Amino acid sequence: DHAWPQQSTVAAIAHALFALSLSAMVALRVRIGIALACWCSLCGSSFAARSGAGCDLTAVPRAAALLDLTRGYYTMGHFDYADAYRLADVLSARDELMLVCPVAVLQALLLKLEENLPYEPRAYQDIMGAYVRYFHQATANGALSEDDLRQWPLMQGLERVESQSNLLATRSGATSAMVLNFCAAKDRFGEVHELRWLLEPPFGDPARTAEFGGAEMGLLLQTDLYIYLVDAPKCKWLGSEIVEKLKKAVRSVQLVPYKGGPTREEQTAYFKFLADNYETLPDFTIFVHPDAPEHQGAEFVALRRALKLIHTGSALAHHALQYYPLAQQMVVEPKRTWGSIYAAEWVEFWDAIFDRPWQDYQFVPPRCHWASHAGQYLAGLVEGTDEGLTRTAAKAACVAAGDACAGITCGTPAESEEGANVAGADAVDRRGGSCSARRGGGGGPIQSPDGMETSYVKRCGNEGRSGHEDAVFPHEVPINQIAASTAYAEHSGSYLAGYAAGDSQERSPESSLARCEELGASCAGFTCEPGGDPCTVRRGTDPQESLRRERSFVKTSKHGSTRFPAPNRGGGDALFQLYTGSQSVVHRDRIRAWSKSKLAALGADGEFCSKYSGLYEAVWHAMFGEPLAQLPRERDPRLPLYLKWMILTFYSSGDEGVI
């Protein structure tokens, strides 16, 4: 047993450590805090007796919410947009909380330090200095208990700060390039932009910051800009004046004329850049659209933070930015994969790119259809359900309630702590959601008094079926539509080893091709007798010399090379979901998982890219190593807090008809 020292001794030690922290914080790093926390945890029951009752979570709901938030972040990596508000709320009330729950203040400081480290030069000294000062104050006042140190994950927070600080201190440099294509200054909505967003905050020439009220500028000065100019009669390229201004906003400007697809698409430009620069790729490639603000938001919050982390040239940047989405909108269960007019085309595209059949993933259409009714509400809460839910949670509650629930209503004004009505987006920001499951009435949705509510009326199919009348399940897509995307390279005088899936049945070449397609990735091709018939499906991928002069046909994509290994689903129950628009930061290591020849072949097929541009966008993350069920930034445990903080994700859903 360890006896807890007298409070005067504790105060003296804590004060000395605090003084040391101010003079040598960088050298001591976070070990001061770790030493204090470890020492206190060894003090035994006498600490609780001498140091007071500690934090009563039932009496301090603000602290209880912070503890739940912290545990969710440390254990699962969850940190929602609204959590930044909750953390700010604790820090703004820190003087009050130091009297009743100082451990909450300490925890909040560690979270804020973790967020600040990548971009605030003095974050470590200032915030860790405050941490030690508050720790000293709390121990001197007897306001920390043994239960506090056991219940709150201060040690874990200190270790996270230590780890991130070490990664930031390990510098190897970092290079970056931004890639986009350009056809005309006027976009599809008729808006003239001419890439002017690249000349405005947070980008542009920092010498012009006074023109923008002193706003931060120049974040692309270390980035090379590649603009692929579509060589087509309909296109009007950038004027020389704009180009000269761009040269002051970036490290270099490369204008590359190229032949794109017959209709609007970005992928040929992306693939051409990757293939042409394969041996000299920058550490980070930033894929954007010419109308980037439409997808990323005018403030470019995600890209702003990604660029600042890249500028550190640190191991943290290389570790965290393997694949980082920049768009704001995430689509869950997109209809482009299961709608009747899309399903066959989706499978055809998938089979041309990846070597595992789409059917193997067992993604199915959503069971329920939710018809949107803007400006209307459904009457009556479903008994036993909560208000203030996210749309997803409200839908789940409504489905669980069965016939007792007609649908959900979102955007309902919420009562804030101060008693004022909080409606719309702000209700989501501060409460986590504004939806609820509703009983509804015989007359259906009712006009909302303020017009801010939206209701979604439920129609569900029986188990194993869908409430969408136009839903197509993967096994219902005809095989012959899949085969259209695949070609077979002939190898005379060769055979493929082993029967595919143990199938030794002899068939005609046409039947063998169909059977090989049916078997998917387990079949690499088929081998035929010297005369060309009969044939058997085979699993071997490398043609072997045949003394009997057999002929083999090896499955390839239309682009002339073997297809890319298929991505992971992302969990057995995970839903297919993605950030829209393929706008992302991708590390060189992820890109080089593809061969140069494959990237060049993809970029050379403009017709394919045009036909499937929207489908490429749906799998862009999966092509570069992410699971098909793409994690939202705020739920990705691989991302540091800095890359989650105050970055919104707007959700759209295929069960509401979103493509």
C-alpha angles and dihedrals in degrees: 000000000000119000115221110243122242113282091245089057091048091050092049093050093045091047092050091049090049091052090049090049091060094050101038108014096136093053096044092041116179094328089099091064092041091052092050093047093046093047093050092049089059095053098093130206094324088072092062091047094052101035104053134243097307122206119352102203093192089061096042108049091173089062093044090054090050092051091052090047093050095048091049091051098044096045103035106012093245117153115153129200090255091053091073088060091049092051091048088050091057094047093048089055096042096120090055093043093050086069097052109016114013092163088068090057091050092050092048091052091054091051092048091048091052090054094045100046100085096054111019111077093201097038094108096049096042102041098037087047089055090046093056091043092053091044089053091049094049095049092045089053094044091240099133121081134195088247090056092056092045096046101041119066096229092139092053090049092050091049091050091052090048092050094047092046090054092050091050091049091054103085125187099152128248136228127200142188131192116215129195139144127234133199108158141353091242115074128210091276092056094252117141110221108146090193091292090147086074089062096050134073131327086024129032132077111328089212086072096055092112089062088061099046095266094303120165111271141166101058092141097052090105094045129089113226119217115191114186108206113210108232101217134120092245093058128091113196129220119286121245092246092060092045091054091051091048090055088064092051101051140037092253139343120226116189110197120184112209143161111254131183124297091258135034114301139133103204100086089059092048094049092044091054092049094048096042093049099032097124094044102036115156118243090255129030116197113205114200140159123238087247092049097150089064090064104027102036127248093275094054090214097169095044092044091057094042092053093049090052091048089052090062088066086211137148087247090062093050091045099045101037101059089121120353123175118222103187123098099215123078120189118208119205093351115213091228087081100049112016114115094244093046108035100084092045090049093053091045091053093044093051091051092056108032133045098223122075116250089230090066092068092061094216107163134190116273114274094225134051116212114200112206122228111183118208093017138101136203117233125244132018117254107252114259096017129113134238124228094050128150115253091254093050092046091051090050091051091049093050090048090052091057116192091357089075123064096183143297136286122211134187094043110159111258128211111244125211089260091054097250122128114258113196142173120359093355090060088056092046095053104029102032093242146011102207135106138180112254135202093212125197138253091268095057125223119007127216110267113237094228096027092233098111126089125196130203116205114212128231115170132186125226118274109298093016135084134243088220109096092207096050119130121195117219094247089055094064107102115246093227089063090055094050092059091078097054132081129191123219113219119229112188118207094021143099136204117233123242133010115273111249088348091291109147097165115133116234141166116271090257093050091045091054091050091048092048090052090049091054092051118189093002089069119066096179142297136275123217135196116263090266091054098252138111109029138184130209115249138198101204114104100197117069112233125207111267118210087197090056095240119175123232132194115205119204113242135158121262087260092069102250135084115281122258120264108265121250128248119265094232099238136344095266097031119128122229105255137156146178109251130247102025089257106152150127110251126188120231091242091060092049094050091058081084119068119243091240092055093050090048091050092050091049093049094058101078094164091055091048091049094048094048103028094123091047092051087055089054093057101030091108092047092051088061101048106280123125118258088245091065112207117237111242091247092054100042109109091197093066122085117237089255090067093050102043115119093339111137127219116198113202127216124178139212089216085070091049100265112153 
